[in-house]
Amino acid sequence: LTLSVVFQCFGMALLAVQVLLKQSVAGISARALQLDAAAICLRLSSTTWLNGYLPVDMTGDWIFQLFDVVSLMILGWLLFQAFVKHQHTYQASEDTMPISFLLFPCFVSAVVLHADMNARPVFDALWMAGLFVSAVAVLPQLWLIAQSHNRCEALT
């Protein structure tokens, strides 16, 4: 479990390196980044103060949450690059997948299917919603690639 957040953070860091080196956000879906950020926030709403979904070893004490927070900070930086600094390279006309229709089923499914690891239904549902949102977060990136006639950078 802890290894998964380490690799997630590593993937975000690689994406940030690509933006730094190319000075461009072309090929990167800001909507996918927004969904990733939402998923991490939903998970952190549970894991920062409840133990139900954390590893039982010492990595669940703070390392797990630290990697999620670092990933979230990298995502914030990437979104800043897309919407402010490198706005001229962002493919807004092709990154058009509506994400609200993805979020609604995730939240409804989470309310119905959440586990009971925290014994707090609201936070159990929020954690589950984060899991579901994370699963569909790649769809706007695939949409952008399809709208770009299947052209994208290697790391995106």
Salt bridges, closest charged atoms under 4 A:
ASP68 OD1 - ARG43 NH2 3.08
GLU153 OE1 - LYS22 NZ 3.35
